[in-house]
């Protein structure tokens, strides 16, 4: 714990006196007070001490520590105070991370970022993180033990941007690995991560086994019960080893033993049988046997093992086959427990999922978070809380509250929390800043902004009808864009805001305001086209493309909001030229095509309004669309890009000649993308100029 303080606030590290106290009523506890010129941080464990340390920083040093702006603590003074901060945490388990988080946000992280994230987890009280970095090595070395060649083993393992979906048994062999040295580096990184988590007192959730294997395993064993599983989201088929086959236990145990050899064994093992697919045998008796086989495998490997299962696609008979105390269910969206008889008495963690695809839409009901679903549920077998975002690089206000609520016993007072957040986030107590965050609550964080995000028109694949940007997103905004405009106008009034979070938010909210306005412009374009109103059509097209250009310029001033920075991070993770090209394609395809390059139905699932991505990809698609409409303008017949078949109310990727042209452009872009480096432009001044320019237009809608 001393080292955590030294890493994060070295200039005041000597001011802290760490002490150990007992739990209160069997619950994690911390106390913070001053004694003999020191700040005493007393906790029953290191995580409790880390929470006490962070609470002191927030309360007395005005700290907001976030993934978006304010990414460093920068605390140089440690004021003493009267009284005592005391907290008893009712939630035993505080789980964190979704497999998707590891694909969208953390796929290309090195140790420096993981070290910061683990400290961040500890300070927010997280004690049960999903810990599967290095699982590629577990699979690689196990396959080698089963006589696979180096190339054969590597070719089965998907690249870092898609590996989490292979762990979820959705896909395999996508952008396959090519370099054994990369495998070795994953062992080193995974070992550092798990050792640090354990050092801080966390309980890592490690990877288990539910039966997906390469088809080629059938060459190693006779009469193998191997089933072909229908491809997920148009990906190629995968193969499922029947849990009743003795080879299931043989191979699964080999994976667990290899994982223990490389990283240790910490008793919690995650796997989700038939995740987002169907079992080949659908009888209830069969499902019960599956549950028994998997539980028995874990128990024989580790008598203290606990199977960790997501609620996303659980099956009642599998759950009921596992004895109480040997299963922990992660209710990742917080809705499944009430629909499944509180999981029939099994321990569960009540979760919150957010940010599908790590899309950077400003979105989320903060009242739903502040109401404290753990407090509301009040169920005996609910043993904790969890935060399971698909990505973490957006919505800093929503996440600051979400991390806080992981360890709260009661609902939060939103009004006072928002005022405190504004001061911590921006470093000033100006009234305009407090009014600004309250306006954000009225706008993008209101009670209607639940569930999936609203899609971006800028990032949407163009068409003559307004379709979803990504599968299952919302089309409607669910708030008044004028309220969001008012929020950024209030921020721009500040005279004393001096934190990086202020600059980030100015940039991000301006981006969202102008992106929202592009939806208005799109409908004007189509109105002009359908009514053959040349002036309306041309003005609206030009305005749409101009905003794309201007938003791109704005975002280029924030490196973390640029394609260049993320593409460089992906390439830098590789240790060979072949993997470098591979990893860059991982990133580029993930944020655009996503699925199979010639037959995607997940295209634009993980869209990002990033500098460089708007300019070189999204704006180019829209420009070509507007040019096509202009060519069709003289014709009397109705022009439509809508495909005959639809998926998730979206056009098929290559569903007609129009979209085949788009697909060709997108494939060429994947092989030639060369985004510009971030600029040193003045973020606030560019945002101010854009807000002043577009205020009248937005207010007149």
Secondary structure as a PSIPRED ss2 file (coil, helix, strand):
# PSIPRED VFORMAT (PSIPRED V4.0)

   1 X C   1.000  0.000  0.000
   2 X H   0.000  1.000  0.000
   3 X H   0.000  1.000  0.000
   4 X H   0.000  1.000  0.000
   5 X H   0.000  1.000  0.000
   6 X H   0.000  1.000  0.000
   7 X H   0.000  1.000  0.000
   8 X H   0.000  1.000  0.000
   9 X C   1.000  0.000  0.000
  10 X H   0.000  1.000  0.000
  11 X H   0.000  1.000  0.000
  12 X H   0.000  1.000  0.000
  13 X H   0.000  1.000  0.000
  14 X H   0.000  1.000  0.000
  15 X H   0.000  1.000  0.000
  16 X E   0.000  0.000  1.000
  17 X E   0.000  0.000  1.000
  18 X E   0.000  0.000  1.000
  19 X E   0.000  0.000  1.000
  20 X E   0.000  0.000  1.000
  21 X C   1.000  0.000  0.000
  22 X C   1.000  0.000  0.000
  23 X C   1.000  0.000  0.000
  24 X E   0.000  0.000  1.000
  25 X C   1.000  0.000  0.000
  26 X C   1.000  0.000  0.000
  27 X E   0.000  0.000  1.000
  28 X E   0.000  0.000  1.000
  29 X E   0.000  0.000  1.000
  30 X E   0.000  0.000  1.000
  31 X E   0.000  0.000  1.000
  32 X E   0.000  0.000  1.000
  33 X E   0.000  0.000  1.000
  34 X E   0.000  0.000  1.000
  35 X E   0.000  0.000  1.000
  36 X C   1.000  0.000  0.000
  37 X C   1.000  0.000  0.000
  38 X E   0.000  0.000  1.000
  39 X E   0.000  0.000  1.000
  40 X E   0.000  0.000  1.000
  41 X E   0.000  0.000  1.000
  42 X E   0.000  0.000  1.000
  43 X E   0.000  0.000  1.000
  44 X C   1.000  0.000  0.000
  45 X C   1.000  0.000  0.000
  46 X H   0.000  1.000  0.000
  47 X H   0.000  1.000  0.000
  48 X H   0.000  1.000  0.000
  49 X H   0.000  1.000  0.000
  50 X H   0.000  1.000  0.000
  51 X H   0.000  1.000  0.000
  52 X H   0.000  1.000  0.000
  53 X H   0.000  1.000  0.000
  54 X H   0.000  1.000  0.000
  55 X H   0.000  1.000  0.000
  56 X H   0.000  1.000  0.000
  57 X H   0.000  1.000  0.000
  58 X H   0.000  1.000  0.000
  59 X H   0.000  1.000  0.000
  60 X H   0.000  1.000  0.000
  61 X C   1.000  0.000  0.000
  62 X C   1.000  0.000  0.000
  63 X C   1.000  0.000  0.000
  64 X C   1.000  0.000  0.000
  65 X C   1.000  0.000  0.000
  66 X C   1.000  0.000  0.000
  67 X C   1.000  0.000  0.000
  68 X C   1.000  0.000  0.000
  69 X C   1.000  0.000  0.000
  70 X C   1.000  0.000  0.000
  71 X C   1.000  0.000  0.000
  72 X C   1.000  0.000  0.000
  73 X C   1.000  0.000  0.000
  74 X C   1.000  0.000  0.000
  75 X C   1.000  0.000  0.000
  76 X C   1.000  0.000  0.000
  77 X C   1.000  0.000  0.000
  78 X C   1.000  0.000  0.000
  79 X C   1.000  0.000  0.000
  80 X C   1.000  0.000  0.000
  81 X C   1.000  0.000  0.000
  82 X C   1.000  0.000  0.000
  83 X C   1.000  0.000  0.000
  84 X E   0.000  0.000  1.000
  85 X E   0.000  0.000  1.000
  86 X E   0.000  0.000  1.000
  87 X E   0.000  0.000  1.000
  88 X E   0.000  0.000  1.000
  89 X E   0.000  0.000  1.000
  90 X C   1.000  0.000  0.000
  91 X C   1.000  0.000  0.000
  92 X C   1.000  0.000  0.000
  93 X E   0.000  0.000  1.000
  94 X E   0.000  0.000  1.000
  95 X E   0.000  0.000  1.000
  96 X E   0.000  0.000  1.000
  97 X C   1.000  0.000  0.000
  98 X C   1.000  0.000  0.000
  99 X H   0.000  1.000  0.000
 100 X H   0.000  1.000  0.000
 101 X H   0.000  1.000  0.000
 102 X H   0.000  1.000  0.000
 103 X H   0.000  1.000  0.000
 104 X H   0.000  1.000  0.000
 105 X C   1.000  0.000  0.000
 106 X C   1.000  0.000  0.000
 107 X C   1.000  0.000  0.000
 108 X C   1.000  0.000  0.000
 109 X C   1.000  0.000  0.000
 110 X C   1.000  0.000  0.000
 111 X H   0.000  1.000  0.000
 112 X H   0.000  1.000  0.000
 113 X H   0.000  1.000  0.000
 114 X H   0.000  1.000  0.000
 115 X H   0.000  1.000  0.000
 116 X H   0.000  1.000  0.000
 117 X H   0.000  1.000  0.000
 118 X H   0.000  1.000  0.000
 119 X H   0.000  1.000  0.000
 120 X H   0.000  1.000  0.000
 121 X H   0.000  1.000  0.000
 122 X H   0.000  1.000  0.000
 123 X H   0.000  1.000  0.000
 124 X C   1.000  0.000  0.000
 125 X C   1.000  0.000  0.000
 126 X C   1.000  0.000  0.000
 127 X C   1.000  0.000  0.000
 128 X E   0.000  0.000  1.000
 129 X E   0.000  0.000  1.000
 130 X E   0.000  0.000  1.000
 131 X C   1.000  0.000  0.000
 132 X C   1.000  0.000  0.000
 133 X C   1.000  0.000  0.000
 134 X C   1.000  0.000  0.000
 135 X H   0.000  1.000  0.000
 136 X H   0.000  1.000  0.000
 137 X H   0.000  1.000  0.000
 138 X H   0.000  1.000  0.000
 139 X H   0.000  1.000  0.000
 140 X H   0.000  1.000  0.000
 141 X H   0.000  1.000  0.000
 142 X H   0.000  1.000  0.000
 143 X H   0.000  1.000  0.000
 144 X H   0.000  1.000  0.000
 145 X H   0.000  1.000  0.000
 146 X C   1.000  0.000  0.000
 147 X C   1.000  0.000  0.000
 148 X C   1.000  0.000  0.000
 149 X C   1.000  0.000  0.000
 150 X H   0.000  1.000  0.000
 151 X H   0.000  1.000  0.000
 152 X H   0.000  1.000  0.000
 153 X H   0.000  1.000  0.000
 154 X H   0.000  1.000  0.000
 155 X H   0.000  1.000  0.000
 156 X H   0.000  1.000  0.000
 157 X C   1.000  0.000  0.000
 158 X C   1.000  0.000  0.000
 159 X C   1.000  0.000  0.000
 160 X C   1.000  0.000  0.000
 161 X C   1.000  0.000  0.000
 162 X C   1.000  0.000  0.000
 163 X H   0.000  1.000  0.000
 164 X H   0.000  1.000  0.000
 165 X H   0.000  1.000  0.000
 166 X H   0.000  1.000  0.000
 167 X H   0.000  1.000  0.000
 168 X C   1.000  0.000  0.000
 169 X C   1.000  0.000  0.000
 170 X C   1.000  0.000  0.000
 171 X C   1.000  0.000  0.000
 172 X C   1.000  0.000  0.000
 173 X C   1.000  0.000  0.000
 174 X C   1.000  0.000  0.000
 175 X C   1.000  0.000  0.000
 176 X C   1.000  0.000  0.000
 177 X C   1.000  0.000  0.000
 178 X C   1.000  0.000  0.000
 179 X C   1.000  0.000  0.000
 180 X H   0.000  1.000  0.000
 181 X H   0.000  1.000  0.000
 182 X H   0.000  1.000  0.000
 183 X H   0.000  1.000  0.000
 184 X H   0.000  1.000  0.000
 185 X H   0.000  1.000  0.000
 186 X H   0.000  1.000  0.000
 187 X H   0.000  1.000  0.000
 188 X H   0.000  1.000  0.000
 189 X H   0.000  1.000  0.000
 190 X H   0.000  1.000  0.000
 191 X H   0.000  1.000  0.000
 192 X H   0.000  1.000  0.000
 193 X H   0.000  1.000  0.000
 194 X H   0.000  1.000  0.000
 195 X H   0.000  1.000  0.000
 196 X H   0.000  1.000  0.000
 197 X H   0.000  1.000  0.000
 198 X H   0.000  1.000  0.000
 199 X H   0.000  1.000  0.000
 200 X C   1.000  0.000  0.000
 201 X C   1.000  0.000  0.000
 202 X C   1.000  0.000  0.000
 203 X C   1.000  0.000  0.000
 204 X C   1.000  0.000  0.000
 205 X E   0.000  0.000  1.000
 206 X E   0.000  0.000  1.000
 207 X E   0.000  0.000  1.000
 208 X C   1.000  0.000  0.000
 209 X C   1.000  0.000  0.000
 210 X C   1.000  0.000  0.000
 211 X C   1.000  0.000  0.000
 212 X E   0.000  0.000  1.000
 213 X E   0.000  0.000  1.000
 214 X C   1.000  0.000  0.000
 215 X H   0.000  1.000  0.000
 216 X H   0.000  1.000  0.000
 217 X H   0.000  1.000  0.000
 218 X H   0.000  1.000  0.000
 219 X H   0.000  1.000  0.000
 220 X C   1.000  0.000  0.000
 221 X C   1.000  0.000  0.000
 222 X C   1.000  0.000  0.000
 223 X C   1.000  0.000  0.000
 224 X C   1.000  0.000  0.000
 225 X C   1.000  0.000  0.000
 226 X E   0.000  0.000  1.000
 227 X E   0.000  0.000  1.000
 228 X E   0.000  0.000  1.000
 229 X E   0.000  0.000  1.000
 230 X C   1.000  0.000  0.000
 231 X C   1.000  0.000  0.000
 232 X H   0.000  1.000  0.000
 233 X H   0.000  1.000  0.000
 234 X H   0.000  1.000  0.000
 235 X C   1.000  0.000  0.000
 236 X C   1.000  0.000  0.000
 237 X C   1.000  0.000  0.000
 238 X E   0.000  0.000  1.000
 239 X E   0.000  0.000  1.000
 240 X E   0.000  0.000  1.000
 241 X E   0.000  0.000  1.000
 242 X C   1.000  0.000  0.000
 243 X C   1.000  0.000  0.000
 244 X C   1.000  0.000  0.000
 245 X C   1.000  0.000  0.000
 246 X H   0.000  1.000  0.000
 247 X H   0.000  1.000  0.000
 248 X H   0.000  1.000  0.000
 249 X H   0.000  1.000  0.000
 250 X H   0.000  1.000  0.000
 251 X H   0.000  1.000  0.000
 252 X H   0.000  1.000  0.000
 253 X H   0.000  1.000  0.000
 254 X H   0.000  1.000  0.000
 255 X H   0.000  1.000  0.000
 256 X H   0.000  1.000  0.000
 257 X H   0.000  1.000  0.000
 258 X H   0.000  1.000  0.000
 259 X H   0.000  1.000  0.000
 260 X H   0.000  1.000  0.000
 261 X H   0.000  1.000  0.000
 262 X H   0.000  1.000  0.000
 263 X H   0.000  1.000  0.000
 264 X C   1.000  0.000  0.000
 265 X C   1.000  0.000  0.000
 266 X C   1.000  0.000  0.000
 267 X C   1.000  0.000  0.000
 268 X E   0.000  0.000  1.000
 269 X E   0.000  0.000  1.000
 270 X E   0.000  0.000  1.000
 271 X C   1.000  0.000  0.000
 272 X C   1.000  0.000  0.000
 273 X C   1.000  0.000  0.000
 274 X C   1.000  0.000  0.000
 275 X C   1.000  0.000  0.000
 276 X C   1.000  0.000  0.000
 277 X C   1.000  0.000  0.000
 278 X C   1.000  0.000  0.000
 279 X C   1.000  0.000  0.000
 280 X C   1.000  0.000  0.000
 281 X C   1.000  0.000  0.000
 282 X C   1.000  0.000  0.000
 283 X C   1.000  0.000  0.000
 284 X H   0.000  1.000  0.000
 285 X H   0.000  1.000  0.000
 286 X H   0.000  1.000  0.000
 287 X H   0.000  1.000  0.000
 288 X H   0.000  1.000  0.000
 289 X H   0.000  1.000  0.000
 290 X H   0.000  1.000  0.000
 291 X H   0.000  1.000  0.000
 292 X H   0.000  1.000  0.000
 293 X H   0.000  1.000  0.000
 294 X H   0.000  1.000  0.000
 295 X H   0.000  1.000  0.000
 296 X H   0.000  1.000  0.000
 297 X H   0.000  1.000  0.000
 298 X H   0.000  1.000  0.000
 299 X H   0.000  1.000  0.000
 300 X H   0.000  1.000  0.000
 301 X H   0.000  1.000  0.000
 302 X C   1.000  0.000  0.000
 303 X C   1.000  0.000  0.000
 304 X C   1.000  0.000  0.000
 305 X C   1.000  0.000  0.000
 306 X E   0.000  0.000  1.000
 307 X E   0.000  0.000  1.000
 308 X E   0.000  0.000  1.000
 309 X E   0.000  0.000  1.000
 310 X E   0.000  0.000  1.000
 311 X C   1.000  0.000  0.000
 312 X C   1.000  0.000  0.000
 313 X C   1.000  0.000  0.000
 314 X C   1.000  0.000  0.000
 315 X C   1.000  0.000  0.000
 316 X H   0.000  1.000  0.000
 317 X H   0.000  1.000  0.000
 318 X H   0.000  1.000  0.000
 319 X H   0.000  1.000  0.000
 320 X H   0.000  1.000  0.000
 321 X C   1.000  0.000  0.000
 322 X C   1.000  0.000  0.000
 323 X C   1.000  0.000  0.000
 324 X C   1.000  0.000  0.000
 325 X C   1.000  0.000  0.000
 326 X C   1.000  0.000  0.000
 327 X E   0.000  0.000  1.000
 328 X E   0.000  0.000  1.000
 329 X E   0.000  0.000  1.000
 330 X E   0.000  0.000  1.000
 331 X E   0.000  0.000  1.000
 332 X C   1.000  0.000  0.000
 333 X C   1.000  0.000  0.000
 334 X C   1.000  0.000  0.000
 335 X C   1.000  0.000  0.000
 336 X H   0.000  1.000  0.000
 337 X H   0.000  1.000  0.000
 338 X H   0.000  1.000  0.000
 339 X H   0.000  1.000  0.000
 340 X C   1.000  0.000  0.000
 341 X H   0.000  1.000  0.000
 342 X H   0.000  1.000  0.000
 343 X H   0.000  1.000  0.000
 344 X H   0.000  1.000  0.000
 345 X H   0.000  1.000  0.000
 346 X C   1.000  0.000  0.000
 347 X E   0.000  0.000  1.000
 348 X E   0.000  0.000  1.000
 349 X E   0.000  0.000  1.000
 350 X E   0.000  0.000  1.000
 351 X E   0.000  0.000  1.000
 352 X E   0.000  0.000  1.000
 353 X C   1.000  0.000  0.000
 354 X C   1.000  0.000  0.000
 355 X C   1.000  0.000  0.000
 356 X H   0.000  1.000  0.000
 357 X H   0.000  1.000  0.000
 358 X H   0.000  1.000  0.000
 359 X C   1.000  0.000  0.000
 360 X C   1.000  0.000  0.000
 361 X C   1.000  0.000  0.000
 362 X C   1.000  0.000  0.000
 363 X C   1.000  0.000  0.000
 364 X C   1.000  0.000  0.000
 365 X C   1.000  0.000  0.000
 366 X H   0.000  1.000  0.000
 367 X H   0.000  1.000  0.000
 368 X H   0.000  1.000  0.000
 369 X H   0.000  1.000  0.000
 370 X H   0.000  1.000  0.000
 371 X C   1.000  0.000  0.000
 372 X C   1.000  0.000  0.000
 373 X H   0.000  1.000  0.000
 374 X H   0.000  1.000  0.000
 375 X H   0.000  1.000  0.000
 376 X H   0.000  1.000  0.000
 377 X H   0.000  1.000  0.000
 378 X C   1.000  0.000  0.000
 379 X C   1.000  0.000  0.000
 380 X C   1.000  0.000  0.000
 381 X C   1.000  0.000  0.000
 382 X E   0.000  0.000  1.000
 383 X E   0.000  0.000  1.000
 384 X E   0.000  0.000  1.000
 385 X E   0.000  0.000  1.000
 386 X E   0.000  0.000  1.000
 387 X E   0.000  0.000  1.000
 388 X C   1.000  0.000  0.000
 389 X C   1.000  0.000  0.000
 390 X C   1.000  0.000  0.000
 391 X C   1.000  0.000  0.000
 392 X C   1.000  0.000  0.000
 393 X C   1.000  0.000  0.000
 394 X C   1.000  0.000  0.000
 395 X C   1.000  0.000  0.000
 396 X H   0.000  1.000  0.000
 397 X H   0.000  1.000  0.000
 398 X H   0.000  1.000  0.000
 399 X H   0.000  1.000  0.000
 400 X H   0.000  1.000  0.000
 401 X H   0.000  1.000  0.000
 402 X H   0.000  1.000  0.000
 403 X H   0.000  1.000  0.000
 404 X H   0.000  1.000  0.000
 405 X H   0.000  1.000  0.000
 406 X C   1.000  0.000  0.000
 407 X C   1.000  0.000  0.000
 408 X C   1.000  0.000  0.000
 409 X C   1.000  0.000  0.000
 410 X C   1.000  0.000  0.000
 411 X C   1.000  0.000  0.000
 412 X C   1.000  0.000  0.000
 413 X C   1.000  0.000  0.000
 414 X H   0.000  1.000  0.000
 415 X H   0.000  1.000  0.000
 416 X H   0.000  1.000  0.000
 417 X H   0.000  1.000  0.000
 418 X H   0.000  1.000  0.000
 419 X H   0.000  1.000  0.000
 420 X H   0.000  1.000  0.000
 421 X H   0.000  1.000  0.000
 422 X H   0.000  1.000  0.000
 423 X H   0.000  1.000  0.000
 424 X H   0.000  1.000  0.000
 425 X H   0.000  1.000  0.000
 426 X H   0.000  1.000  0.000
 427 X C   1.000  0.000  0.000
 428 X C   1.000  0.000  0.000
 429 X C   1.000  0.000  0.000
 430 X C   1.000  0.000  0.000
 431 X H   0.000  1.000  0.000
 432 X H   0.000  1.000  0.000
 433 X H   0.000  1.000  0.000
 434 X H   0.000  1.000  0.000
 435 X H   0.000  1.000  0.000
 436 X H   0.000  1.000  0.000
 437 X H   0.000  1.000  0.000
 438 X H   0.000  1.000  0.000
 439 X H   0.000  1.000  0.000
 440 X H   0.000  1.000  0.000
 441 X H   0.000  1.000  0.000
 442 X H   0.000  1.000  0.000
 443 X C   1.000  0.000  0.000
 444 X C   1.000  0.000  0.000
 445 X C   1.000  0.000  0.000
 446 X C   1.000  0.000  0.000
 447 X C   1.000  0.000  0.000
 448 X C   1.000  0.000  0.000
 449 X C   1.000  0.000  0.000
 450 X C   1.000  0.000  0.000
 451 X C   1.000  0.000  0.000
 452 X C   1.000  0.000  0.000
 453 X C   1.000  0.000  0.000
 454 X E   0.000  0.000  1.000
 455 X C   1.000  0.000  0.000
 456 X C   1.000  0.000  0.000
 457 X C   1.000  0.000  0.000
 458 X C   1.000  0.000  0.000
 459 X C   1.000  0.000  0.000
 460 X C   1.000  0.000  0.000
 461 X C   1.000  0.000  0.000
 462 X C   1.000  0.000  0.000
 463 X C   1.000  0.000  0.000
 464 X C   1.000  0.000  0.000
 465 X C   1.000  0.000  0.000
 466 X C   1.000  0.000  0.000
 467 X C   1.000  0.000  0.000
 468 X C   1.000  0.000  0.000
 469 X C   1.000  0.000  0.000
 470 X C   1.000  0.000  0.000
 471 X C   1.000  0.000  0.000
 472 X C   1.000  0.000  0.000
 473 X C   1.000  0.000  0.000
 474 X E   0.000  0.000  1.000
 475 X C   1.000  0.000  0.000
 476 X C   1.000  0.000  0.000
 477 X C   1.000  0.000  0.000
 478 X C   1.000  0.000  0.000
 479 X C   1.000  0.000  0.000
 480 X C   1.000  0.000  0.000
 481 X H   0.000  1.000  0.000
 482 X H   0.000  1.000  0.000
 483 X H   0.000  1.000  0.000
 484 X H   0.000  1.000  0.000
 485 X H   0.000  1.000  0.000
 486 X H   0.000  1.000  0.000
 487 X H   0.000  1.000  0.000
 488 X H   0.000  1.000  0.000
 489 X H   0.000  1.000  0.000
 490 X H   0.000  1.000  0.000
 491 X H   0.000  1.000  0.000
 492 X H   0.000  1.000  0.000
 493 X C   1.000  0.000  0.000
 494 X C   1.000  0.000  0.000
 495 X C   1.000  0.000  0.000
 496 X C   1.000  0.000  0.000
 497 X C   1.000  0.000  0.000
 498 X C   1.000  0.000  0.000
 499 X C   1.000  0.000  0.000
 500 X H   0.000  1.000  0.000
 501 X H   0.000  1.000  0.000
 502 X H   0.000  1.000  0.000
 503 X H   0.000  1.000  0.000
 504 X H   0.000  1.000  0.000
 505 X H   0.000  1.000  0.000
 506 X H   0.000  1.000  0.000
 507 X H   0.000  1.000  0.000
 508 X H   0.000  1.000  0.000
 509 X H   0.000  1.000  0.000
 510 X H   0.000  1.000  0.000
 511 X H   0.000  1.000  0.000
 512 X H   0.000  1.000  0.000
 513 X H   0.000  1.000  0.000
 514 X H   0.000  1.000  0.000
 515 X H   0.000  1.000  0.000
 516 X H   0.000  1.000  0.000
 517 X H   0.000  1.000  0.000
 518 X H   0.000  1.000  0.000
 519 X H   0.000  1.000  0.000
 520 X H   0.000  1.000  0.000
 521 X H   0.000  1.000  0.000
 522 X H   0.000  1.000  0.000
 523 X H   0.000  1.000  0.000
 524 X H   0.000  1.000  0.000
 525 X H   0.000  1.000  0.000
 526 X H   0.000  1.000  0.000
 527 X H   0.000  1.000  0.000
 528 X H   0.000  1.000  0.000
 529 X H   0.000  1.000  0.000
 530 X H   0.000  1.000  0.000
 531 X C   1.000  0.000  0.000
 532 X C   1.000  0.000  0.000
 533 X C   1.000  0.000  0.000
 534 X H   0.000  1.000  0.000
 535 X H   0.000  1.000  0.000
 536 X H   0.000  1.000  0.000
 537 X H   0.000  1.000  0.000
 538 X H   0.000  1.000  0.000
 539 X H   0.000  1.000  0.000
 540 X H   0.000  1.000  0.000
 541 X H   0.000  1.000  0.000
 542 X H   0.000  1.000  0.000
 543 X H   0.000  1.000  0.000
 544 X H   0.000  1.000  0.000
 545 X H   0.000  1.000  0.000
 546 X H   0.000  1.000  0.000
 547 X H   0.000  1.000  0.000
 548 X H   0.000  1.000  0.000
 549 X H   0.000  1.000  0.000
 550 X H   0.000  1.000  0.000
 551 X H   0.000  1.000  0.000
 552 X H   0.000  1.000  0.000
 553 X H   0.000  1.000  0.000
 554 X H   0.000  1.000  0.000
 555 X H   0.000  1.000  0.000
 556 X C   1.000  0.000  0.000
 557 X C   1.000  0.000  0.000
 558 X C   1.000  0.000  0.000
 559 X H   0.000  1.000  0.000
 560 X H   0.000  1.000  0.000
 561 X H   0.000  1.000  0.000
 562 X E   0.000  0.000  1.000
 563 X H   0.000  1.000  0.000
 564 X H   0.000  1.000  0.000
 565 X H   0.000  1.000  0.000
 566 X H   0.000  1.000  0.000
 567 X H   0.000  1.000  0.000
 568 X H   0.000  1.000  0.000
 569 X H   0.000  1.000  0.000
 570 X H   0.000  1.000  0.000
 571 X H   0.000  1.000  0.000
 572 X H   0.000  1.000  0.000
 573 X H   0.000  1.000  0.000
 574 X C   1.000  0.000  0.000
 575 X C   1.000  0.000  0.000
 576 X C   1.000  0.000  0.000
 577 X H   0.000  1.000  0.000
 578 X H   0.000  1.000  0.000
 579 X H   0.000  1.000  0.000
 580 X H   0.000  1.000  0.000
 581 X H   0.000  1.000  0.000
 582 X H   0.000  1.000  0.000
 583 X H   0.000  1.000  0.000
 584 X H   0.000  1.000  0.000
 585 X H   0.000  1.000  0.000
 586 X H   0.000  1.000  0.000
 587 X H   0.000  1.000  0.000
 588 X H   0.000  1.000  0.000
 589 X H   0.000  1.000  0.000
 590 X H   0.000  1.000  0.000
 591 X C   1.000  0.000  0.000
 592 X C   1.000  0.000  0.000
 593 X C   1.000  0.000  0.000
 594 X C   1.000  0.000  0.000
 595 X C   1.000  0.000  0.000
 596 X C   1.000  0.000  0.000
 597 X C   1.000  0.000  0.000
 598 X C   1.000  0.000  0.000
 599 X C   1.000  0.000  0.000
 600 X C   1.000  0.000  0.000
 601 X C   1.000  0.000  0.000
 602 X C   1.000  0.000  0.000
 603 X C   1.000  0.000  0.000
 604 X C   1.000  0.000  0.000
 605 X C   1.000  0.000  0.000
 606 X C   1.000  0.000  0.000
 607 X C   1.000  0.000  0.000
 608 X C   1.000  0.000  0.000
 609 X C   1.000  0.000  0.000
 610 X C   1.000  0.000  0.000
 611 X E   0.000  0.000  1.000
 612 X C   1.000  0.000  0.000
 613 X H   0.000  1.000  0.000
 614 X H   0.000  1.000  0.000
 615 X H   0.000  1.000  0.000
 616 X H   0.000  1.000  0.000
 617 X H   0.000  1.000  0.000
 618 X H   0.000  1.000  0.000
 619 X H   0.000  1.000  0.000
 620 X H   0.000  1.000  0.000
 621 X H   0.000  1.000  0.000
 622 X H   0.000  1.000  0.000
 623 X H   0.000  1.000  0.000
 624 X H   0.000  1.000  0.000
 625 X H   0.000  1.000  0.000
 626 X H   0.000  1.000  0.000
 627 X H   0.000  1.000  0.000
 628 X H   0.000  1.000  0.000
 629 X H   0.000  1.000  0.000
 630 X H   0.000  1.000  0.000
 631 X H   0.000  1.000  0.000
 632 X H   0.000  1.000  0.000
 633 X C   1.000  0.000  0.000
 634 X C   1.000  0.000  0.000
 635 X C   1.000  0.000  0.000
 636 X C   1.000  0.000  0.000
 637 X C   1.000  0.000  0.000
 638 X C   1.000  0.000  0.000
 639 X C   1.000  0.000  0.000
 640 X C   1.000  0.000  0.000
 641 X C   1.000  0.000  0.000
 642 X C   1.000  0.000  0.000
 643 X C   1.000  0.000  0.000
 644 X C   1.000  0.000  0.000
 645 X C   1.000  0.000  0.000
 646 X E   0.000  0.000  1.000
 647 X E   0.000  0.000  1.000
 648 X C   1.000  0.000  0.000
 649 X C   1.000  0.000  0.000
 650 X E   0.000  0.000  1.000
 651 X E   0.000  0.000  1.000
 652 X C   1.000  0.000  0.000
 653 X C   1.000  0.000  0.000
 654 X C   1.000  0.000  0.000
 655 X C   1.000  0.000  0.000
 656 X C   1.000  0.000  0.000
 657 X H   0.000  1.000  0.000
 658 X H   0.000  1.000  0.000
 659 X H   0.000  1.000  0.000
 660 X H   0.000  1.000  0.000
 661 X H   0.000  1.000  0.000
 662 X H   0.000  1.000  0.000
 663 X H   0.000  1.000  0.000
 664 X H   0.000  1.000  0.000
 665 X H   0.000  1.000  0.000
 666 X H   0.000  1.000  0.000
 667 X H   0.000  1.000  0.000
 668 X H   0.000  1.000  0.000
 669 X H   0.000  1.000  0.000
 670 X H   0.000  1.000  0.000
 671 X H   0.000  1.000  0.000
 672 X H   0.000  1.000  0.000
 673 X C   1.000  0.000  0.000
 674 X C   1.000  0.000  0.000
 675 X C   1.000  0.000  0.000
 676 X C   1.000  0.000  0.000
 677 X C   1.000  0.000  0.000
 678 X C   1.000  0.000  0.000
 679 X C   1.000  0.000  0.000
 680 X C   1.000  0.000  0.000
 681 X C   1.000  0.000  0.000
 682 X C   1.000  0.000  0.000
 683 X H   0.000  1.000  0.000
 684 X H   0.000  1.000  0.000
 685 X H   0.000  1.000  0.000
 686 X H   0.000  1.000  0.000
 687 X H   0.000  1.000  0.000
 688 X H   0.000  1.000  0.000
 689 X H   0.000  1.000  0.000
 690 X H   0.000  1.000  0.000
 691 X H   0.000  1.000  0.000
 692 X H   0.000  1.000  0.000
 693 X H   0.000  1.000  0.000
 694 X H   0.000  1.000  0.000
 695 X H   0.000  1.000  0.000
 696 X H   0.000  1.000  0.000
 697 X H   0.000  1.000  0.000
 698 X H   0.000  1.000  0.000
 699 X H   0.000  1.000  0.000
 700 X C   1.000  0.000  0.000
 701 X C   1.000  0.000  0.000
